[in-house]
Amino acid sequence: MRNSVQSIGAQWATSTSVIAWMLLLAVGVIMVHSATIAEPGVYTQRHLIYLVLSLISVVFTVVIPLEWWKRVHKVLLVAAVAFCIAVLIPGLGSEAKGGQRWIRFAGFSLQASEVVKPLVLIYLAGYLERFGHLLGDRSFDLVKPLLLVGLVCFLLILEPDFGGAVVLVSATCGLLFLAGARLRHFILLIGVALGIGALLIVTQPYRMARVTAFTDPWASPFGDGYQLVQALISFGRGELMGLGLGEGIQKLSYLPEAHNDFIVSVIAEELGVAGVLLVMGLFVVLVLGIMQRARLHLQEERRFAGYLCYGVALIFALQFIVNVGVNTGVLPTKGLTLPFVSFGGNSLLVCCIMFGLVLRGDVEAMQPAERSRRRGGRQPWR
């Protein structure tokens, strides 16, 4: 009976999160097209190309056994560090928008903060499968992954990509806590992370300016507070039900990065608060579905898949919270995309690969159940 209930729960979590994922992809295509209507076809065509490549990447990711990723999880962390270093090498890394965050080749560009996310998550899942049961007893087993991920984040800050580093550190701390780190250690980690973050903010004038503008954007509506002011105007114009799809005007050179970091503001103006709440609901369904699968994996001793699912859910949730928080003025302005919705090939591709890893875990979990069913057994999700 218990196994039957777990099987139903697993299938329900899989189906609902897949539906939410597909709907978010559809919303992304529609809203990127609407947000870039002043440049007809250019961004939409590129976004559709990125979407096709991302869907192909999901298929390839689902085909690769998780056991292979588990075997190379240490190598992938080395690859993450190497990529972050390569981005900082003059002539190899490409500079744009005041940061050296990309490597460009053959017309394509790779952003370090996006590439390292799945690599770090796979490393953490492999590490926690081996040492997760020791986190509450031995401090070294807790500190070791933090130091290694901290090295990756330090290199991201040098680019600088403060937002990417914050998401990666937060996801790592959350994953370690879910894996069994003691509450006092978790609180200490949060305190240290906040202290380092505050130090990085006060030592960089442009970061301090963003925090100042965040507290009172209307004090400098044409300066540091410009983006937030325009985003809030979008919410005010859209009210509850919005002006109608394609009818927004803030995207017409008023709201910077309307198709990227501030696409939620475009949704708010055209579809209203109701549209924003709908998108938020899809993300809640997606994240909770992935976390439900993580819990089931861990219950059935599939620790690598379980920790990997928890990590993916945390990354999606954190980026969603930060992006919506920035658009609504709850958090200081930071350049982070809304997964599956914002324009951006790197973000879309990496997020789809991470979701593909989740789906691969489902495939492997259901294969033994299918064999058991054919034999007349009753051991799903084992």
Secondary structure, DSSP 8 states (H G I E B T S, - for coil): -HHHHHHHHHHHHHHHHHHHHHHHHHHHHHHHHHHTTTSTTHHHHHHHHHHHHHHHHHHHHHHS-HHHHHHTHHHHHHHHHHHHHHHHSBTTEEEETTEEEEEEETTEEEEHHHHHHHHHHHHHHHHHHHHGGGTTT-HHHHHHHHHHHHHHHHHHHHTT-HHHHHHHHHHHHHHHHHHT--HHHHHHHHHHHHHHHHHHHHT-HHHHHHHHHHH-GGGSTTTTTHHHHHHHHHHHHHTTT-S-TT--STTTTTSTTTTTTTHHHHHHHHHHHHHHHHHHHHHHHHHHHHHHHHHHHHHTT-HHHHHHHHHHHHHHHHHHHHHHHHHHTSS-------TTTSS-HHHHHHHHHHHHHHHHHHHHHHHHHHHHHHTT---TT-
